[in-house]
């Protein structure tokens, strides 16, 4: 439904503190391994309703989704 690029929180402190080698050349497998090892790297919240998935804090998008 959403790709790893959306779920991986590159702005978070956990990701930013990684060694440069870990941040370079990200692939789906590498990103998933990072998120499994450090769940704080997953962008939150993740909301799903009626087949729509929203990732991250977006009040206007929540409102639109919940008022359907």
C-alpha positions in Angstrom: 0.0 0.0 0.0 2.8 2.4 0.8 6.4 2.0 0.0 9.4 1.9 2.4 10.3 5.4 1.1 7.1 6.7 2.8 7.5 4.7 6.0 11.2 5.3 6.7 11.5 8.5 8.8 14.7 10.0 7.5 14.1 13.2 9.5 14.1 11.4 12.8 17.0 11.4 15.2 17.5 7.7 15.1 18.0 7.8 11.3 20.2 10.9 11.4 22.5 9.3 14.0 23.2 6.3 11.8 26.7 6.1 10.3 26.8 7.5 6.8 27.5 4.1 5.3 24.1 2.9 6.7 22.3 5.8 5.2 23.8 5.5 1.7 22.5 3.2 -1.0 19.2 2.4 0.7 17.3 -0.4 -0.8 13.9 -1.9 0.2 15.7 -4.8 2.0 18.1 -2.5 3.8 15.3 0.0 4.8 13.1 -2.8 6.1 16.0 -4.3 8.1 16.7 -0.8 9.6 13.0 -0.4 10.6 12.8 -3.9 12.1 16.0 -3.2 14.1 14.9 0.3 15.2 11.1 0.7 15.0 11.5 4.4 15.9 12.6 4.8 12.3 9.0 4.2 11.2 7.2 7.4 10.5 4.1 7.6 12.8 1.2 7.6 13.0 0.1 5.2 10.3 -3.7 5.4 9.8 -5.8 3.1 7.6 -9.4 3.6 6.8 -11.5 2.4 3.8 -8.4 1.3 1.9 -6.6 4.7 2.4 -3.3 4.8 4.3 -2.0 8.0 5.8 1.6 8.1 7.2 2.8 11.0 9.4 1.1 13.7 11.2 -1.2 15.5 8.7 -4.3 17.0 10.5 -6.0 18.2 7.3 -5.6 14.8 5.6 -7.0 13.1 8.8 -10.0 15.4 8.8 -10.7 14.8 5.1 -10.3 11.0 5.5 -12.4 10.8 8.7 -15.2 13.0 7.5 -15.9 11.0 4.3 
